Amino acid sequence: MGFNMNIVECIDVKKAYRQDTLEVRALNGITLSIQKGAFVALAGPSGSGKTTMLNIIGGLDTADSGRVIVDGNALEDMTQSELANLRLRNVGFVFQAYNLIPVLSALENVEFVMLLQGIPPDERRERAMAILDDVGLEDMYNRRPAELSGGQQQRVAVARAIVSSPSIVLADEPTANLDSKTGKGLLEMMKQMNERRKATFVFSTHDKMVMDYARRLILIRDGLVADDQVREGGFRFAIFD
């Protein structure tokens, strides 16, 4: 069996939701693959299905039909406990709302995933400090989220997502609550993490700046892949209106 360079493989993935008596089809048969080390954006207007696709890849939601394989694991064959373990050990999440724990310091927030993983305290602290240094927060270890700006909170969220070296980092609209300068700084940082740590990043976005940074842009419309373009230097245009 050959070495599989794909971290994600989705085959004919479908998903529908019920709103009262109405069925809303979020995904209508998406097939795509994402290589290890990618820096890719799933782009499209609101309601296109991009966030649903991201949540299914991360095991936060389940497909109605089709195959979803993440880091060699077929998600539809896994129990809820196995999916929870996959999310804990293989997947890092960056959410639009940061989702930091208010009573914990920046350092403790970054340590939290490693605590759940059973990593010893000294190693947790050392790794958390190193990653916060990497994201430019070396003087803010002890600040709680309320004492940080939005951009700083999102940097803590990125540090938390990648500190345990997950196979893939999923970022849902990570720049949505940031001004353009702060958002650009965050994207530059994630790009460096991608290049230095070989971390795979998959974004769900309708922010043209995120699309500009992506080396691959997958356009989703009406629950289907409408376009898929690769440009190693990143995009300096937007292919969706």
C-alpha positions as CSV (number, residue, x, y, z in Angstrom):
1,M,0.0,0.0,0.0
2,G,1.5,3.4,-1.0
3,F,2.0,6.4,1.2
4,N,-1.2,8.5,1.1
5,M,-0.4,12.2,0.9
6,N,-4.0,13.2,1.5
7,I,-5.0,14.2,5.0
8,V,-8.7,14.6,4.0
9,E,-10.7,12.7,1.5
10,C,-14.4,13.4,1.0
11,I,-16.4,11.3,-1.4
12,D,-20.0,12.3,-2.4
13,V,-20.7,13.9,0.9
14,K,-24.4,14.9,1.5
15,K,-26.0,16.7,4.5
16,A,-29.5,18.1,5.0
17,Y,-31.1,19.8,8.0
18,R,-34.7,20.1,9.0
19,Q,-36.1,23.6,9.8
20,D,-39.6,23.0,11.1
21,T,-41.2,21.1,8.1
22,L,-38.6,22.3,5.6
23,E,-35.6,20.3,4.5
24,V,-32.5,22.5,3.9
25,R,-29.8,20.8,1.8
26,A,-26.4,22.0,3.0
27,L,-24.2,19.6,1.0
28,N,-25.3,18.0,-2.3
29,G,-22.5,15.5,-3.0
30,I,-19.1,17.1,-2.4
31,T,-16.0,15.2,-3.4
32,L,-12.6,16.7,-2.6
33,S,-9.2,15.7,-1.2
34,I,-6.7,17.9,0.7
35,Q,-3.0,17.1,0.9
36,K,-0.9,17.1,4.0
37,G,0.7,20.4,4.6
38,A,-1.9,22.3,2.6
39,F,-3.0,25.9,3.2
40,V,-6.4,25.8,1.7
41,A,-9.6,27.9,1.9
42,L,-13.2,26.6,1.5
43,A,-14.8,29.8,0.2
44,G,-18.3,30.8,-0.6
45,P,-21.3,33.0,0.4
46,S,-23.3,32.4,3.5
47,G,-25.4,29.3,3.3
48,S,-23.1,27.7,0.7
49,G,-22.2,24.7,2.9
50,K,-18.6,25.6,3.6
51,T,-18.9,25.7,7.4
52,T,-20.9,22.4,7.4
53,M,-18.1,20.8,5.3
54,L,-15.5,22.1,7.8
55,N,-17.6,20.7,10.8
56,I,-18.0,17.3,9.1
57,I,-14.2,17.1,8.4
58,G,-13.6,18.0,12.1
59,G,-16.0,15.4,13.4
60,L,-18.3,18.0,14.9
61,D,-21.1,17.1,12.6
62,T,-21.9,13.9,10.7
63,A,-22.7,13.5,7.0
64,D,-26.0,11.9,6.0
65,S,-24.2,9.9,3.3
66,G,-20.8,9.6,1.6
67,R,-17.3,8.9,2.8
68,V,-15.1,11.2,5.0
69,I,-11.6,10.1,5.7
70,V,-9.4,12.2,8.0
71,D,-5.8,11.3,8.7
72,G,-6.6,7.7,7.7
73,N,-9.8,7.4,9.8
74,A,-13.1,6.8,8.1
75,L,-15.4,9.0,10.2
76,E,-18.6,7.2,9.4
77,D,-17.2,4.0,11.0
78,M,-16.3,5.7,14.3
79,T,-18.2,5.8,17.6
80,Q,-18.8,9.1,19.3
81,S,-16.0,8.2,21.8
82,E,-13.6,7.6,18.9
83,L,-14.6,10.8,17.2
84,A,-14.0,12.7,20.4
85,N,-10.5,11.2,20.7
86,L,-9.8,12.1,17.0
87,R,-10.8,15.7,17.7
88,L,-8.6,15.7,20.8
89,R,-5.5,14.2,19.3
90,N,-5.6,14.8,15.5
91,V,-7.5,18.0,14.9
92,G,-7.0,21.6,16.1
93,F,-9.9,24.1,15.9
94,V,-9.8,27.9,15.6
95,F,-13.3,29.4,15.9
96,Q,-14.6,32.8,14.9
97,A,-15.6,33.5,18.5
98,Y,-12.2,32.4,19.9
99,N,-13.8,30.0,22.5
100,L,-11.1,30.7,25.1
101,I,-11.9,29.8,28.8
102,P,-12.4,33.2,30.5
103,V,-11.1,32.2,34.0
104,L,-7.8,30.7,32.6
105,S,-4.7,32.7,31.6
106,A,-3.4,32.7,28.0
107,L,-0.8,30.1,29.1
108,E,-3.4,27.9,30.8
109,N,-5.7,28.1,27.8
110,V,-2.9,26.8,25.6
111,E,-2.1,24.1,28.1
112,F,-5.7,22.9,28.3
113,V,-5.7,20.5,25.3
114,M,-2.4,19.0,26.5
115,L,-3.9,18.6,30.0
116,L,-6.8,16.6,28.5
117,Q,-4.2,14.5,26.5
118,G,-2.4,13.6,29.7
119,I,0.8,15.4,28.9
120,P,2.9,15.9,32.1
121,P,2.8,19.5,33.7
122,D,6.4,20.5,33.0
123,E,6.2,19.5,29.4
124,R,2.8,21.2,29.0
125,R,4.2,24.5,30.4
126,E,7.3,24.4,28.3
127,R,5.5,23.7,25.1
128,A,2.8,26.3,25.8
129,M,5.4,29.0,26.6
130,A,7.3,28.2,23.4
131,I,4.2,28.4,21.2
132,L,3.1,31.7,22.8
133,D,6.6,33.0,22.1
134,D,6.1,31.9,18.5
135,V,2.9,33.8,18.1
136,G,4.3,37.0,19.6
137,L,2.7,36.8,23.1
138,E,5.8,36.2,25.2
139,D,4.8,39.0,27.6
140,M,1.2,37.9,28.0
141,Y,1.4,34.4,29.5
142,N,-0.7,35.4,32.6
143,R,-3.3,37.6,31.0
144,R,-6.9,36.3,30.9
145,P,-8.9,36.6,27.7
146,A,-10.7,39.8,28.9
147,E,-7.3,41.5,29.3
148,L,-6.3,40.7,25.6
149,S,-7.4,42.4,22.4
150,G,-9.4,40.4,19.8
151,G,-6.3,39.8,17.7
152,Q,-4.3,38.6,20.8
153,Q,-7.2,36.3,21.8
154,Q,-7.2,34.8,18.3
155,R,-3.4,34.3,18.5
156,V,-4.0,32.4,21.8
157,A,-6.6,30.3,20.0
158,V,-4.2,29.5,17.2
159,A,-1.5,28.6,19.7
160,R,-3.9,26.3,21.5
161,A,-4.9,24.7,18.2
162,I,-1.4,23.8,17.1
163,V,0.6,23.3,20.4
164,S,0.0,19.5,20.4
165,S,1.0,19.2,16.7
166,P,-2.4,18.0,15.4
167,S,-2.6,16.5,11.9
168,I,-4.8,19.3,10.7
169,V,-6.0,22.7,11.9
170,L,-9.6,23.8,11.0
171,A,-10.3,27.5,11.1
172,D,-13.9,28.7,10.8
173,E,-14.0,32.4,9.7
174,P,-10.9,33.2,11.9
175,T,-10.6,36.8,10.7
176,A,-14.3,37.7,11.0
177,N,-14.1,39.7,14.2
178,L,-10.8,41.3,13.4
179,D,-9.9,44.6,11.6
180,S,-8.0,44.1,8.4
181,K,-4.5,44.9,9.8
182,T,-4.9,42.4,12.7
183,G,-6.4,39.8,10.4
184,K,-3.5,40.2,8.0
185,G,-1.1,39.7,10.9
186,L,-2.9,36.6,12.0
187,L,-2.8,35.1,8.5
188,E,0.9,35.9,8.2
189,M,1.5,34.0,11.5
190,M,-0.6,31.0,10.4
191,K,1.3,30.9,7.1
192,Q,4.6,30.8,9.0
193,M,3.2,28.0,11.1
194,N,2.2,26.2,8.0
195,E,5.7,26.6,6.5
196,R,7.8,26.0,9.6
197,R,5.7,23.3,11.4
198,K,4.2,21.8,8.2
199,A,0.8,22.1,9.8
200,T,-2.1,21.6,7.5
201,F,-4.6,24.5,7.6
202,V,-8.1,24.4,6.2
203,F,-10.2,27.7,6.4
204,S,-13.9,28.2,6.0
205,T,-14.3,31.8,4.9
206,H,-15.9,34.5,2.8
207,D,-13.1,37.0,3.6
208,K,-11.2,37.9,0.4
209,M,-8.1,38.4,2.4
210,V,-8.1,34.8,3.6
211,M,-8.6,33.7,0.0
212,D,-5.6,35.8,-1.0
213,Y,-3.4,34.0,1.4
214,A,-4.6,30.5,0.5
215,R,-2.5,28.4,-1.8
216,R,-5.6,26.5,-2.9
217,L,-9.0,27.9,-3.1
218,I,-12.1,25.6,-3.2
219,L,-15.2,27.5,-4.1
220,I,-18.4,26.0,-2.7
221,R,-21.8,27.1,-4.0
222,D,-25.2,25.5,-3.2
223,G,-23.5,22.6,-1.4
224,L,-21.3,21.7,-4.4
225,V,-17.7,22.4,-5.4
226,A,-18.1,25.1,-8.1
227,D,-14.3,25.8,-8.6
228,D,-11.0,24.4,-7.3
229,Q,-7.8,26.3,-8.1
230,V,-4.2,25.9,-6.9
231,R,-1.6,28.7,-6.9
232,E,1.5,28.0,-4.8
233,G,2.3,31.7,-4.2
234,G,-1.2,32.4,-2.9
235,F,-4.0,34.1,-4.6
236,R,-4.0,37.8,-5.3
237,F,-7.5,37.9,-6.6
238,A,-10.9,36.6,-5.5
239,I,-12.9,34.1,-7.6
240,F,-16.2,34.6,-5.9
241,D,-18.6,37.4,-5.7
